[in-house]
């Protein structure tokens, strides 16, 4: 069996056109499960072909537009054409864009208001940042290349640069403060170490936090220590986002370390934090280990050890 997938453009602004995108061949029946439906390779090829055809049609229509000069409102004429390579979620495309010159004041006018140094679409940037927030840069690059026809900007170094750039821009975005202030906010702040796999590799101290309100509002934060990101500033921003004001009751939970305590004070939480349940249990871990190592060389000690183990577990 053979299918030809055809894309047709319709509308008042363009003349009807069609283009054959891809031919798909399959056995007449379903002898094996592998013959069922599209393959990943065919799906990626189809997405790439559709993207190329849509962009080509958009570019052709855009090239016929003649804007007015922004200074004198005079008519503009085509000065030259510039090609830009743009990475998209469904493959890299080449867009041929005109530049115009005003017939009256000779001012050069561009045909788009795209950022000057942007070479990828916002949708691709969002997906890259989303994947890199959940996995390593190398794994995120592999996932993108495996599932989508992404051909540009897939190296781990490029993804790292894009993700950090987006993070910097998010830090400067204005906060949308809720109209109703939160009556109570709970803050959890902790730190952990991510150890390098090989000898001589550096270990990273990561500080993470969780800010919640009693009505379900939530903000999470995280940063690598000594990497230039202020955890206290992130915490203050999260508190403002969930609606903290001067009357909000803030309860903080930490592991009891002085470093996290100073971060809370810097973020505007002077109240002493509470040691959370997990770290209280960790403080009792040495007692559990000691009870399990008690001697059982006579019946009296066996009975005593059983009582001590039960008492420590009850205390935990």
N, C-alpha and C positions, 0 to 999 in steps of 0.2 A: 504494500500500500504506500501511496505517496501523497503528501500534502504540500501545497505551496502557500505560505503565509504572505498575504498582501496587505500593505498599509495604505489606506486611502485618506487623503486630505480633503476636507470639505469646509465650506464657510463662505461668507460674502466677501471677505477681504482677500481670498486667494482663489486661484482657479483650481478646479478639481484635478487632482493628480494622484497617481498610485505608483507604488514601488514594490517589487517582489523582494522579500527580506531573506527568506530561508526556505530550503526544501527539506522535508523530514521524510525519511524512509523507515518503514516498519514491516515486519512479516504480516501476512494476511491474517493469521490467527495469533493466539497467545500460547505458543508452545512452551515458553519458559517465562518465569516471573520477570526476568531481566528485560523482556521485550515490552513491558507494560509502561505506556506513557513516555514522556520526555526524559532524556538523560540530563545530568547536570551540565555537561558540555554544551548540549543543544540549547538548554535554557539560558546559559550565559551568552552564547552566540546570538540568540534571539533578542535578549535585552540590549546587547551592544548594537545590533542592527537597528532596532527601534530607536535607540538614542541617537544614532548617527542620522537617521532619516528625519526625525523630529527637529533636531538642531539645524540640519540643512534647510528645512522648510522655514524655520524661524529666522535664520540668517538671510534667506532670500527675500522675505517680506520686509525685514528690518532694513535691508540695503536700499529699498525703494523710498524710504522715508527721508524727507528733507526738512530738518528743523529750522526754526527761526533763530537769529542771533540773539544771545542773551543780553547784549549791550544795546544795540540799536534796533532790534527787532526786524532787521533786514533779512532778505532771503539768503540762504546758504547754498553753496555748490560743493560737489565732492572734490576734495583736495587729493586724497590718496586712500589706499586701503591698507589696513594692518591686520595681520593674522595673530590670533592669540590661542595658545593651547590651554585648555581648561580640563582639569581632572574632575570627573563626575562619578556618581555612584555606579554608573553602568558603562564605564569606559571613558577614555580620554577622547576629547573632541577638539577639532580645530575650527575656530570661529573667525570668519573674515569680516572685520568691522570697518566701516568707512569713517574717515575724518573729513570735516567740512571746513570751508573757509567762507567768511561772510563777503558777499559781493560789494558791500558798502564800506565797512570799517576794516576789512581784511583780518578779522579775528578768527583764530582757529577754534573750532567747536568739535568736541567729541560726540559720538552718537550714543554713548551709554554713560551711566554714572557709577560704573563698577569701581571698586577700590583698585588703586593703581597697581599694587603688588599682589593682588589675590590671583591665585592660579588654580583654585578648586572651589566647588560649589559649597554653600553653607550646609546642605544636607550631608554631603560626604564628610565635612569637618565634624559635624555633630556625631555621626556614627563612629568615626575614628576615635573621638574623645570618649564616647560612651564605652567602646570596647577596651580602650587603654585604661579606663578607670577600673575595670573589672579583671584584667589580666595583664600579663607582661606585654611590652611593646612588640616583641618578636612573635609571640603567639597571636596577638591582635592582627599583625600584618599577615600572618599565615591564614587566619580565618577569613579576612577580607579577600585575599587572592583565591582561596579555595571555593568560596560560595558566590562571589560576584565577579563580573568582568572588570574589576578595577586594575588598571595597568600603571598608574602613576601615583607617586606619593605613598608607596607601600613599604619602604625600608623602615626598620625599627628606629633609626635615628630621625627620619623625617616625622614619623608618628610622635616621637617624644617631643620634638620641637613644636609641632602643631598643638599637642595637648597642653604643654606648658604655656604656650601663647594664649590659648583659649582660657586657661586657668587665670592668667593675669588679667584678661579682659573681664572675666566674671567677678574678680575681686573689686573692680572699679564700677560695677553696675549699681545704680541707685537701688536702695532697699525699698521694697513695697511694704511699708509698715501697716499692720492691721489697724482698722479703725477702732476696734475694741481691745483694750489692753488685757493681757493674760493675768489672771489672779494668782496663779502659782506656776512655777517652772521647775522642772527637775533636770539637773545637769549631771552627766556621767563623764568622767575624764580618766583615761588610762593610757599606759604606754607599754610598748613591747619592743623586742629586738628581732630584726630579720637578719639572720646570719648568712654570710656568704658560703657557697658550697665548697670552694677550693681554698687551699692554703694561701694566706696572704690577702684574701679578698676582704674588703671592709664590711663591717657590720653596721646596719642602719637602725637607729632608734626612731620608732614611729609613735607619734602621739595622736590618739583618736578621741573623739568626743561625741556625745549624743545629748541633744537639747529637746525636751518634750514638754508639752503643756497638758493639762488635765482634760482638754477637749480634743486631743488628737493631733495638734500641731507638732511638727517634728523637723529638726535640722540635724544633719550629721556633718562632722568635720574631721579632717585628718591632715597631718603634715609630718615630714621628716625633720627631725631635730637637726639643728646646725645647717639647714639648707636654705636659710633666708626667708622662710615663711613663718610669720608670727602666729603662733597658735592662739595667743591671747586676743589678737585682733580678729581672728576667725571666730573665736568664741563670743566676743562682743557683737559681731555682726549677726551671728546666729540668734543671740538673745534679742536683738532688735527685730529680727525677722519674725520671731514668734510672738512679739508684742510685749516685751518686758518694759516696764516703766518704774518710776520711783516707788510705787505701791506694790509691786509684784513680789511675792514671796519666792525666793530662790533656794532650793535645796540641792546641795552638791554631794556627789559620791566619788571617792577616789580610792587609790590603794594605800593612802597614808603617807606617800612620799613627799618630801619637802619641795621637790621640783614642781610637781603638779599643784601643790598648795600655792606656790608663788604665782603660777599661771592664773589661778582663780582670782587671786588678789589683784593682779594686773588687769584682769578682765572686768573688774568691778564687783567681785563677789567676796566681800570681807568675812562673811560668816565661815566658821570652821566647818570643813567637810565631814561627811560621815563615811566610815569605813564600810564598803559594800560587803554583801554576804560572801561573795567568792573569795575576797582577800581575807576575810575573817576565817573562812574554812582553810585557806592556805596557811594561816598562822597556826592552825591546829594540826597541820600535816605532820610536823615533827613528833607530836604526841602520838599520833596514830602509828608512825614508824617505830617509835620506841616501845609502844605496847605490843606490837607484833613481834618484836625481837626479844621479849622477855623469856627467861628460862622456863622450861617445863620438865626439869629433871626429877621432880617428885610430885605426888598427887596434890599436895597442898599448893604448890606453885602453879600447877595446871588450873586448879580452881580459881586461884587469885588472878592469873592471867586472863581467864575468861571474863571475870568480873570487870577487870580494868579495860579490856577491849570493848565490852558492852557500854561501859560508862563513857569512854572517849567517843564512841559512835553516837551515843545519845547526846553528848555535848555538841558534836558537830551538827 
